[in-house]
Amino acid sequence: MRLSVSVLLVTLALCCYDVKATVCPSLAVDHTAMYFTPDEFYKITLSKYKAPAEAVWAMMQVKQCTDEISIVDRFRIANALSNVLLKCTSQDL
């Protein structure tokens, strides 16, 4: 299975469970930024969550994997995530 498909499936599995909740807009923006932001800026973005160093390291490892995905596939993933967020958010209203 291609890396982009794997990343999309894992992301959808983590984000789409059967709970009535709205995704925090900041989290949605930061998650999308992972696909398009340089490493240095993304690490600064993560610092606002005051996460443990191990969690930041893990997210940077995921980012290094996503950096290997072609830019076209990154846009496809971001578009798919946006569609899921829109659908989930519209059901909560």
The first five atom37 places (N, CA, C, CB, O) and aatype in JSON, in Angstrom:
{
  "aatype": [12, 1, 10, 15, 19, 15, 19, 10, 10, 19, 16, 10, 0, 10, 4, 4, 18, 3, 19, 11, 0, 16, 19, 4, 14, 15, 10, 0, 19, 3, 8, 16, 0, 12, 18, 13, 16, 14, 3, 6, 13, 18, 11, 9, 16, 10, 15, 11, 18, 11, 0, 14, 0, 6, 0, 19, 17, 0, 12, 12, 5, 19, 11, 5, 4, 16, 3, 6, 9, 15, 9, 19, 3, 1, 13, 1, 9, 0, 2, 0, 10, 15, 2, 19, 10, 10, 11, 4, 16, 15, 5, 3, 10],
  "atom_mask": [
    [1, 1, 1, 1, 1],
    [1, 1, 1, 1, 1],
    [1, 1, 1, 1, 1],
    [1, 1, 1, 1, 1],
    [1, 1, 1, 1, 1],
    [1, 1, 1, 1, 1],
    [1, 1, 1, 1, 1],
    [1, 1, 1, 1, 1],
    [1, 1, 1, 1, 1],
    [1, 1, 1, 1, 1],
    [1, 1, 1, 1, 1],
    [1, 1, 1, 1, 1],
    [1, 1, 1, 1, 1],
    [1, 1, 1, 1, 1],
    [1, 1, 1, 1, 1],
    [1, 1, 1, 1, 1],
    [1, 1, 1, 1, 1],
    [1, 1, 1, 1, 1],
    [1, 1, 1, 1, 1],
    [1, 1, 1, 1, 1],
    [1, 1, 1, 1, 1],
    [1, 1, 1, 1, 1],
    [1, 1, 1, 1, 1],
    [1, 1, 1, 1, 1],
    [1, 1, 1, 1, 1],
    [1, 1, 1, 1, 1],
    [1, 1, 1, 1, 1],
    [1, 1, 1, 1, 1],
    [1, 1, 1, 1, 1],
    [1, 1, 1, 1, 1],
    [1, 1, 1, 1, 1],
    [1, 1, 1, 1, 1],
    [1, 1, 1, 1, 1],
    [1, 1, 1, 1, 1],
    [1, 1, 1, 1, 1],
    [1, 1, 1, 1, 1],
    [1, 1, 1, 1, 1],
    [1, 1, 1, 1, 1],
    [1, 1, 1, 1, 1],
    [1, 1, 1, 1, 1],
    [1, 1, 1, 1, 1],
    [1, 1, 1, 1, 1],
    [1, 1, 1, 1, 1],
    [1, 1, 1, 1, 1],
    [1, 1, 1, 1, 1],
    [1, 1, 1, 1, 1],
    [1, 1, 1, 1, 1],
    [1, 1, 1, 1, 1],
    [1, 1, 1, 1, 1],
    [1, 1, 1, 1, 1],
    [1, 1, 1, 1, 1],
    [1, 1, 1, 1, 1],
    [1, 1, 1, 1, 1],
    [1, 1, 1, 1, 1],
    [1, 1, 1, 1, 1],
    [1, 1, 1, 1, 1],
    [1, 1, 1, 1, 1],
    [1, 1, 1, 1, 1],
    [1, 1, 1, 1, 1],
    [1, 1, 1, 1, 1],
    [1, 1, 1, 1, 1],
    [1, 1, 1, 1, 1],
    [1, 1, 1, 1, 1],
    [1, 1, 1, 1, 1],
    [1, 1, 1, 1, 1],
    [1, 1, 1, 1, 1],
    [1, 1, 1, 1, 1],
    [1, 1, 1, 1, 1],
    [1, 1, 1, 1, 1],
    [1, 1, 1, 1, 1],
    [1, 1, 1, 1, 1],
    [1, 1, 1, 1, 1],
    [1, 1, 1, 1, 1],
    [1, 1, 1, 1, 1],
    [1, 1, 1, 1, 1],
    [1, 1, 1, 1, 1],
    [1, 1, 1, 1, 1],
    [1, 1, 1, 1, 1],
    [1, 1, 1, 1, 1],
    [1, 1, 1, 1, 1],
    [1, 1, 1, 1, 1],
    [1, 1, 1, 1, 1],
    [1, 1, 1, 1, 1],
    [1, 1, 1, 1, 1],
    [1, 1, 1, 1, 1],
    [1, 1, 1, 1, 1],
    [1, 1, 1, 1, 1],
    [1, 1, 1, 1, 1],
    [1, 1, 1, 1, 1],
    [1, 1, 1, 1, 1],
    [1, 1, 1, 1, 1],
    [1, 1, 1, 1, 1],
    [1, 1, 1, 1, 1]
  ],
  "atom_positions": [
    [[0.85, -1.18, 0.0], [0.0, 0.0, 0.0], [0.9, 1.24, 0.0], [-0.97, 0.0, 1.23], [1.93, 1.27, 0.67]],
    [[0.5, 2.23, -0.75], [1.29, 3.45, -0.83], [1.26, 4.2, 0.5], [0.79, 4.35, -1.96], [0.28, 4.12, 1.25]],
    [[2.33, 4.93, 0.77], [2.45, 5.66, 2.03], [1.32, 6.67, 2.19], [3.8, 6.38, 2.11], [0.77, 6.79, 3.29]],
    [[0.96, 7.38, 1.14], [-0.09, 8.4, 1.25], [-1.42, 7.78, 1.65], [-0.23, 9.16, -0.06], [-2.17, 8.36, 2.43]],
    [[-1.73, 6.62, 1.11], [-2.98, 5.95, 1.46], [-2.94, 5.49, 2.92], [-3.23, 4.74, 0.53], [-3.93, 5.62, 3.64]],
    [[-1.81, 4.98, 3.35], [-1.66, 4.53, 4.74], [-1.84, 5.69, 5.71], [-0.29, 3.89, 4.96], [-2.56, 5.56, 6.71]],
    [[-1.2, 6.82, 5.42], [-1.32, 7.99, 6.29], [-2.77, 8.46, 6.34], [-0.39, 9.13, 5.8], [-3.27, 8.79, 7.41]],
    [[-3.43, 8.5, 5.2], [-4.82, 8.93, 5.17], [-5.71, 8.0, 5.99], [-5.32, 9.0, 3.73], [-6.55, 8.47, 6.75]],
    [[-5.53, 6.7, 5.85], [-6.35, 5.75, 6.59], [-6.14, 5.86, 8.09], [-6.05, 4.33, 6.13], [-7.1, 5.81, 8.85]],
    [[-4.9, 6.0, 8.52], [-4.62, 6.14, 9.95], [-5.22, 7.43, 10.48], [-3.1, 6.11, 10.22], [-5.81, 7.45, 11.56]],
    [[-5.07, 8.52, 9.73], [-5.62, 9.8, 10.15], [-7.13, 9.73, 10.27], [-5.21, 10.9, 9.17], [-7.71, 10.21, 11.25]],
    [[-7.77, 9.15, 9.28], [-9.23, 9.03, 9.33], [-9.67, 8.15, 10.5], [-9.76, 8.46, 8.02], [-10.68, 8.44, 11.14]],
    [[-8.93, 7.09, 10.77], [-9.28, 6.21, 11.89], [-9.17, 6.95, 13.21], [-8.37, 4.98, 11.9], [-10.0, 6.76, 14.1]],
    [[-8.16, 7.79, 13.35], [-7.97, 8.52, 14.6], [-8.97, 9.66, 14.75], [-6.56, 9.07, 14.67], [-9.39, 9.97, 15.87]],
    [[-9.35, 10.27, 13.65], [-10.23, 11.43, 13.72], [-11.71, 11.08, 13.68], [-9.92, 12.36, 12.59], [-12.53, 11.86, 14.17]],
    [[-12.06, 9.96, 13.13], [-13.48, 9.66, 12.89], [-13.95, 8.49, 13.73], [-13.72, 9.36, 11.41], [-14.09, 7.37, 13.22]],
    [[-14.2, 8.72, 14.96], [-14.8, 7.7, 15.79], [-16.19, 8.19, 16.17], [-13.92, 7.4, 17.06], [-16.49, 9.38, 16.02]],
    [[-17.02, 7.32, 16.66], [-18.42, 7.63, 16.87], [-18.62, 8.41, 18.17], [-19.25, 6.35, 16.89], [-18.99, 7.84, 19.2]],
    [[-18.38, 9.7, 18.11], [-18.54, 10.59, 19.25], [-19.12, 11.9, 18.74], [-17.19, 10.81, 20.01], [-18.77, 12.35, 17.65]],
    [[-19.98, 12.5, 19.51], [-20.52, 13.8, 19.13], [-19.58, 14.88, 19.65], [-21.98, 14.01, 19.68], [-19.69, 15.31, 20.8]],
    [[-18.68, 15.31, 18.81], [-17.72, 16.35, 19.19], [-17.32, 17.12, 17.95], [-16.48, 15.73, 19.9], [-17.37, 16.6, 16.83]],
    [[-16.93, 18.35, 18.16], [-16.46, 19.18, 17.06], [-14.95, 19.26, 17.14], [-17.1, 20.6, 17.11], [-14.38, 19.41, 18.22]],
    [[-14.31, 19.17, 16.0], [-12.85, 19.26, 15.96], [-12.45, 20.7, 16.19], [-12.29, 18.74, 14.6], [-13.0, 21.62, 15.59]],
    [[-11.51, 20.89, 17.06], [-10.98, 22.22, 17.34], [-10.36, 22.78, 16.05], [-9.92, 22.17, 18.49], [-9.53, 22.12, 15.44]],
    [[-10.76, 23.98, 15.63], [-10.21, 24.54, 14.39], [-8.69, 24.64, 14.4], [-10.81, 25.92, 14.15], [-8.04, 24.44, 13.37]],
    [[-8.13, 24.95, 15.55], [-6.67, 25.05, 15.65], [-6.01, 23.71, 15.35], [-6.27, 25.53, 17.05], [-4.99, 23.66, 14.67]],
    [[-6.59, 22.64, 15.86], [-6.05, 21.31, 15.6], [-6.14, 20.97, 14.11], [-6.79, 20.25, 16.43], [-5.21, 20.4, 13.55]],
    [[-7.25, 21.31, 13.49], [-7.42, 21.04, 12.06], [-6.38, 21.8, 11.24], [-8.84, 21.42, 11.6], [-5.79, 21.24, 10.31]],
    [[-6.15, 23.05, 11.58], [-5.15, 23.86, 10.86], [-3.76, 23.29, 11.08], [-5.21, 25.33, 11.32], [-2.98, 23.17, 10.14]],
    [[-3.44, 22.94, 12.32], [-2.11, 22.41, 12.62], [-1.88, 21.06, 11.95], [-1.91, 22.29, 14.12], [-0.77, 20.76, 11.51]],
    [[-2.91, 20.24, 11.89], [-2.76, 18.94, 11.25], [-2.51, 19.1, 9.75], [-4.01, 18.07, 11.49], [-1.69, 18.39, 9.17]],
    [[-3.22, 20.02, 9.13], [-3.0, 20.29, 7.71], [-1.62, 20.9, 7.49], [-4.09, 21.22, 7.15], [-0.97, 20.62, 6.48]],
    [[-1.17, 21.74, 8.42], [0.14, 22.37, 8.29], [1.26, 21.33, 8.24], [0.38, 23.34, 9.44], [2.32, 21.58, 7.67]],
    [[1.03, 20.18, 8.84], [2.05, 19.13, 8.84], [2.45, 18.75, 7.42], [1.54, 17.89, 9.59], [3.59, 18.37, 7.18]],
    [[1.52, 18.85, 6.49], [1.8, 18.44, 5.12], [2.53, 19.5, 4.3], [0.52, 18.08, 4.43], [3.14, 19.17, 3.27]],
    [[2.5, 20.76, 4.73], [3.0, 21.84, 3.87], [4.03, 22.76, 4.53], [1.86, 22.66, 3.4], [4.64, 23.57, 3.84]],
    [[4.23, 22.65, 5.83], [5.11, 23.56, 6.55], [6.5, 22.96, 6.71], [4.53, 23.9, 7.92], [6.63, 21.76, 6.94]],
    [[7.55, 23.78, 6.58], [8.91, 23.27, 6.84], [9.05, 22.79, 8.29], [9.96, 24.37, 6.54], [8.33, 23.26, 9.18]],
    [[9.97, 21.87, 8.51], [10.15, 21.25, 9.83], [10.3, 22.28, 10.95], [11.36, 20.36, 9.82], [9.68, 22.14, 12.01]],
    [[11.13, 23.3, 10.74], [11.4, 24.27, 11.8], [10.12, 24.99, 12.24], [12.44, 25.31, 11.33], [9.88, 25.16, 13.43]],
    [[9.3, 25.39, 11.28], [8.06, 26.09, 11.6], [7.03, 25.16, 12.23], [7.48, 26.74, 10.34], [6.28, 25.57, 13.12]],
    [[7.0, 23.93, 11.78], [6.03, 22.98, 12.35], [6.37, 22.68, 13.81], [6.01, 21.67, 11.53], [5.47, 22.53, 14.64]],
    [[7.65, 22.6, 14.12], [8.06, 22.36, 15.51], [7.62, 23.53, 16.4], [9.6, 22.15, 15.6], [7.21, 23.32, 17.54]],
    [[7.71, 24.74, 15.88], [7.25, 25.92, 16.62], [5.73, 25.84, 16.83], [7.62, 27.23, 15.88], [5.23, 26.16, 17.9]],
    [[5.02, 25.4, 15.8], [3.57, 25.24, 15.9], [3.21, 24.25, 17.01], [2.98, 24.77, 14.56], [2.27, 24.47, 17.77]],
    [[3.97, 23.16, 17.09], [3.7, 22.15, 18.12], [3.98, 22.67, 19.52], [4.53, 20.91, 17.86], [3.37, 22.2, 20.49]],
    [[4.88, 23.62, 19.65], [5.27, 24.1, 20.98], [4.1, 24.74, 21.73], [6.41, 25.1, 20.86], [4.12, 24.77, 22.96]],
    [[3.1, 25.25, 21.03], [1.97, 25.88, 21.73], [1.13, 24.89, 22.52], [1.09, 26.6, 20.73], [0.37, 25.28, 23.4]],
    [[1.27, 23.6, 22.22], [0.53, 22.57, 22.95], [1.25, 22.12, 24.22], [0.28, 21.38, 22.04], [0.68, 21.39, 25.03]],
    [[2.48, 22.54, 24.39], [3.28, 22.18, 25.57], [3.31, 20.66, 25.78], [2.74, 22.87, 26.83], [3.18, 20.17, 26.89]],
    [[3.48, 19.97, 24.68], [3.52, 18.5, 24.72], [4.88, 18.03, 25.2], [3.2, 17.91, 23.32], [5.87, 18.76, 25.08]],
    [[4.96, 16.82, 25.75], [6.24, 16.26, 26.16], [7.17, 16.12, 24.94], [6.05, 14.89, 26.85], [6.72, 16.0, 23.8]],
    [[8.45, 16.13, 25.21], [9.44, 16.04, 24.14], [9.25, 14.79, 23.29], [10.86, 16.06, 24.72], [9.47, 14.81, 22.08]],
    [[8.84, 13.69, 23.93], [8.64, 12.45, 23.19], [7.5, 12.59, 22.17], [8.34, 11.29, 24.16], [7.58, 12.05, 21.07]],
    [[6.45, 13.3, 22.55], [5.31, 13.5, 21.64], [5.71, 14.38, 20.46], [4.12, 14.12, 22.38], [5.33, 14.12, 19.32]],
    [[6.48, 15.43, 20.74], [6.97, 16.3, 19.66], [7.87, 15.51, 18.73], [7.72, 17.52, 20.24], [7.76, 15.62, 17.51]],
    [[8.75, 14.7, 19.31], [9.64, 13.87, 18.49], [8.82, 12.93, 17.6], [10.61, 13.06, 19.39], [9.14, 12.76, 16.42]],
    [[7.78, 12.33, 18.16], [6.94, 11.41, 17.38], [6.24, 12.13, 16.24], [5.9, 10.73, 18.3], [6.18, 11.61, 15.12]],
    [[5.71, 13.32, 16.5], [5.06, 14.08, 15.43], [6.06, 14.48, 14.35], [4.37, 15.33, 16.0], [5.72, 14.5, 13.16]],
    [[7.28, 14.8, 14.75], [8.29, 15.15, 13.75], [8.67, 13.94, 12.92], [9.54, 15.74, 14.44], [9.0, 14.07, 11.74]],
    [[8.64, 12.75, 13.51], [8.9, 11.53, 12.75], [7.79, 11.3, 11.72], [9.01, 10.31, 13.7], [8.06, 10.92, 10.58]],
    [[6.55, 11.53, 12.13], [5.43, 11.41, 11.2], [5.57, 12.43, 10.08], [4.07, 11.59, 11.93], [5.33, 12.13, 8.91]],
    [[5.97, 13.65, 10.45], [6.15, 14.7, 9.45], [7.22, 14.31, 8.44], [6.52, 16.03, 10.12], [7.06, 14.56, 7.24]],
    [[8.3, 13.71, 8.9], [9.34, 13.28, 7.96], [8.79, 12.26, 6.97], [10.54, 12.68, 8.73], [9.18, 12.25, 5.8]],
    [[7.89, 11.4, 7.43], [7.26, 10.44, 6.51], [6.35, 11.16, 5.52], [6.44, 9.39, 7.3], [6.37, 10.86, 4.33]],
    [[5.57, 12.11, 6.02], [4.66, 12.82, 5.11], [5.42, 13.7, 4.12], [3.68, 13.67, 5.89], [4.92, 13.97, 3.03]],
    [[6.61, 14.13, 4.5], [7.42, 14.93, 3.57], [7.84, 14.12, 2.35], [8.66, 15.47, 4.29], [8.19, 14.7, 1.32]],
    [[7.81, 12.81, 2.45], [8.18, 11.95, 1.32], [7.02, 11.75, 0.34], [8.65, 10.6, 1.83], [7.21, 11.23, -0.75]],
    [[5.83, 12.17, 0.73], [4.66, 12.06, -0.14], [4.72, 13.19, -1.17], [3.32, 12.13, 0.69], [5.11, 14.31, -0.84]],
    [[4.35, 12.9, -2.39], [4.36, 13.94, -3.43], [3.41, 15.07, -3.04], [3.97, 13.34, -4.82], [2.44, 14.85, -2.32]],
    [[3.7, 16.26, -3.54], [2.88, 17.43, -3.19], [1.44, 17.25, -3.68], [3.49, 18.7, -3.8], [0.51, 17.71, -3.02]],
    [[1.27, 16.61, -4.81], [-0.09, 16.36, -5.34], [-0.86, 15.47, -4.37], [-0.02, 15.7, -6.74], [-2.03, 15.73, -4.07]],
    [[-0.21, 14.42, -3.88], [-0.88, 13.52, -2.93], [-1.13, 14.21, -1.59], [-0.05, 12.26, -2.72], [-2.13, 13.92, -0.92]],
    [[-0.25, 15.1, -1.19], [-0.48, 15.85, 0.05], [-1.73, 16.71, -0.06], [0.74, 16.73, 0.39], [-2.53, 16.79, 0.87]],
    [[-1.89, 17.35, -1.22], [-3.11, 18.15, -1.43], [-4.35, 17.26, -1.43], [-3.02, 18.93, -2.75], [-5.4, 17.66, -0.93]],
    [[-4.24, 16.08, -1.99], [-5.37, 15.15, -1.98], [-5.74, 14.75, -0.56], [-5.04, 13.89, -2.82], [-6.92, 14.7, -0.2]],
    [[-4.73, 14.46, 0.25], [-4.97, 14.09, 1.64], [-5.62, 15.25, 2.39], [-3.66, 13.66, 2.34], [-6.59, 15.05, 3.12]],
    [[-5.07, 16.45, 2.23], [-5.62, 17.63, 2.9], [-7.07, 17.86, 2.47], [-4.77, 18.87, 2.6], [-7.91, 18.22, 3.29]],
    [[-7.35, 17.67, 1.2], [-8.72, 17.84, 0.7], [-9.65, 16.8, 1.32], [-8.75, 17.74, -0.84], [-10.77, 17.12, 1.72]],
    [[-9.2, 15.56, 1.39], [-10.02, 14.51, 1.99], [-10.29, 14.8, 3.46], [-9.33, 13.14, 1.84], [-11.42, 14.63, 3.93]],
    [[-9.27, 15.24, 4.18], [-9.46, 15.57, 5.6], [-10.43, 16.74, 5.76], [-8.12, 15.92, 6.25], [-11.26, 16.74, 6.66]],
    [[-10.32, 17.72, 4.88], [-11.24, 18.87, 4.93], [-12.68, 18.41, 4.71], [-10.86, 19.92, 3.88], [-13.59, 18.87, 5.4]],
    [[-12.88, 17.52, 3.76], [-14.23, 17.02, 3.49], [-14.78, 16.26, 4.69], [-14.22, 16.1, 2.26], [-15.96, 16.4, 5.02]],
    [[-13.95, 15.47, 5.34], [-14.39, 14.74, 6.54], [-14.74, 15.71, 7.65], [-13.29, 13.75, 7.01], [-15.77, 15.56, 8.3]],
    [[-13.89, 16.7, 7.88], [-14.16, 17.68, 8.93], [-15.45, 18.45, 8.65], [-12.99, 18.66, 9.06], [-16.24, 18.68, 9.56]],
    [[-15.66, 18.83, 7.4], [-16.88, 19.55, 7.05], [-18.12, 18.68, 7.29], [-16.84, 20.0, 5.59], [-19.12, 19.15, 7.83]],
    [[-18.03, 17.43, 6.9], [-19.18, 16.54, 7.07], [-19.45, 16.29, 8.56], [-18.93, 15.2, 6.36], [-20.6, 16.34, 8.99]],
    [[-18.4, 16.03, 9.33], [-18.58, 15.77, 10.76], [-19.09, 17.01, 11.48], [-17.26, 15.3, 11.39], [-19.95, 16.91, 12.35]],
    [[-18.57, 18.17, 11.13], [-18.97, 19.41, 11.78], [-20.41, 19.76, 11.43], [-18.04, 20.56, 11.38], [-21.15, 20.22, 12.29]],
    [[-20.81, 19.54, 10.19], [-22.18, 19.88, 9.79], [-23.2, 18.98, 10.49], [-22.34, 19.76, 8.27], [-24.33, 19.4, 10.71]],
    [[-22.81, 17.76, 10.85], [-23.72, 16.87, 11.58], [-23.87, 17.29, 13.03], [-23.21, 15.44, 11.51], [-24.89, 17.0, 13.65]],
    [[-22.86, 17.99, 13.56], [-22.92, 18.42, 14.96], [-23.79, 19.66, 15.14], [-21.53, 18.71, 15.48], [-24.22, 19.95, 16.26]],
    [[-24.07, 20.38, 14.06], [-24.84, 21.62, 14.17], [-26.31, 21.37, 14.35], [-24.63, 22.48, 12.96], [-27.09, 22.31, 14.46]]
  ]
}
